[in-house]
Amino acid sequence: MRAVVALRVDEANPLSALELREGWPTPEPGPGQVLIRLAATTVNMHDLWTLRGVGVRRDAFPRILGCDIAGWDERGDEVIVTGCFGDVDAGGGDETFDPKRALVSEEMPGSFGEYTVVPARNVVPKPKWLTFHQAACINVSWASTYRLLFTRGNARPGERVLVQGAGGGVATAAAAMARAAGLYVIVASRFESKRRRALELGAHEAIPTGERLREPVDLVVDTVGAATWKHSLRSVRPGGRIVTAGATTGSDVPLELPRIFYPQVSVVGSTSASRADTLRMLRFMEAARLRPVIDSVYPLARIREAFERMQHPDLFGNVVVDVHA
Ligand SMILES: NC(=O)c1ccc[n+]([C@@H]2O[C@H](COP(=O)([O-])OP(=O)(O)OC[C@H]3O[C@@H](n4cnc5c(N)ncnc54)[C@H](OP(=O)(O)O)[C@@H]3O)[C@@H](O)[C@H]2O)c1
């Protein structure tokens, strides 16, 4: 098959390790697995971390990365893949808590090729109201954001939420979902243009990154990490929650314990989404008529440009890769 192969860990120049190959072996499904023909996928920070050697053995290369899967199953039905491969029982009813759980591309081939294989349990029907390009944004950005907001963050109507960042897949999904769920949404961004777009997307307020809030919020969504953590700690009300789900600008942050225990703030982690989260989120998207924001679409052969776009300060929404274009 045709695939973009990650050849090695390259901390200094991670994208140079990606190469388009024809004739790469098509993966074969094992017991309980399904072969998926890819239509579209996205590029994500997770792939970049892997290329930089974070959380991966160097002898695990060459390999296929890519975490979002939208395509067709063996019967030709249109499907999406939920991205956490784990055992529900081992996770106490939630596969994302299985100590042995893996995300797409961690233990099995990822989505940067014409075919991949996944556990049958992770395949869900693609709703007709999502295009393949939109469906490619569902797992990493939308389902994970649904989980961090509602399952882990316990967001409730009438609460105030601060979303750190405006442009990424998580920030755009968080602003849209929180607004649709009846929260008061404040978005923080470095750029005036993105603050404007966040307001168009439904945010009630858009503030410059780091600016003091008029009133503290019940919930902070922080996937930016080092650059915004201090501000997140100062923006949450006593008894409020901070959900941390990413560290785009680095994970080395001062915890400032008195700012957590004295005001009784909960710091909650969130990763990926369960199948149940994904199915509930799709029903929410349909009911609220929410659709992913697509920044741009690239063919598989231009995947390095897709990653460059993902890191561009102008990014707004998801960068999709069309596997057949
Ligand atoms: N835990 C999970 O399940 C999960 C799921 C998906 C993603 N993630 C993680 O979440 C993070 C966000 O991913 P993403 O794909 O949404 O987008 P991304 O492209 O990594 O994030 C871009 C966001 O970070 C902000 N940002 C970047 N540099 C900044 C800086 N120096 N100062 C302040 N803000 C800065 C941007 O805000 P502005 O440009 O608007 O200022 C933008 O909103 C990644 O680290 C990813 O790995 C985790």
The ligand as a Gaussian input file, in Angstrom:
#p B3LYP/6-31G(d) Opt

LIG

0 1
 N       -5.321000      14.515000      26.153000
 C       -5.884000      14.331000      24.977000
 O       -6.687000      13.419000      24.792000
 C       -5.538000      15.226000      23.852000
 C       -6.315000      15.247000      22.683000
 C       -5.978000      16.143000      21.677000
 C       -4.885000      16.981000      21.835000
 N       -4.164000      16.919000      22.976000
 C       -3.043000      17.818000      23.200000
 O       -3.590000      19.107000      23.380000
 C       -2.714000      20.070000      22.836000
 C       -3.499000      20.944000      21.866000
 O       -3.656000      20.268000      20.672000
 P       -4.375000      20.915000      19.443000
 O       -4.285000      19.940000      18.351000
 O       -5.681000      21.440000      19.831000
 O       -3.579000      22.197000      19.014000
 P       -2.121000      22.779000      19.081000
 O       -1.851000      23.199000      17.719000
 O       -1.146000      21.961000      19.775000
 O       -2.423000      23.983000      20.049000
 C       -2.494000      25.157000      19.626000
 C       -2.999000      25.980000      20.790000
 O       -1.959000      26.302000      21.681000
 C       -1.900000      27.710000      21.843000
 N       -0.494000      28.109000      21.938000
 C        0.531000      27.618000      21.216000
 N        1.683000      28.212000      21.591000
 C        1.356000      29.082000      22.571000
 C        2.101000      29.990000      23.360000
 N        3.422000      30.134000      23.220000
 N        1.448000      30.730000      24.269000
 C        0.116000      30.606000      24.422000
 N       -0.652000      29.763000      23.701000
 C       -0.028000      29.016000      22.792000
 C       -2.595000      28.277000      20.620000
 O       -3.316000      29.377000      20.992000
 P       -3.344000      30.741000      20.150000
 O       -2.567000      30.542000      18.911000
 O       -4.791000      30.986000      19.904000
 O       -2.746000      31.738000      21.068000
 C       -3.523000      27.157000      20.160000
 O       -4.850000      27.304000      20.587000
 C       -1.549000      19.309000      22.210000
 O       -0.463000      19.337000      23.114000
 C       -2.072000      17.896000      22.053000
 O       -1.066000      16.934000      22.135000
 C       -4.472000      16.073000      23.973000

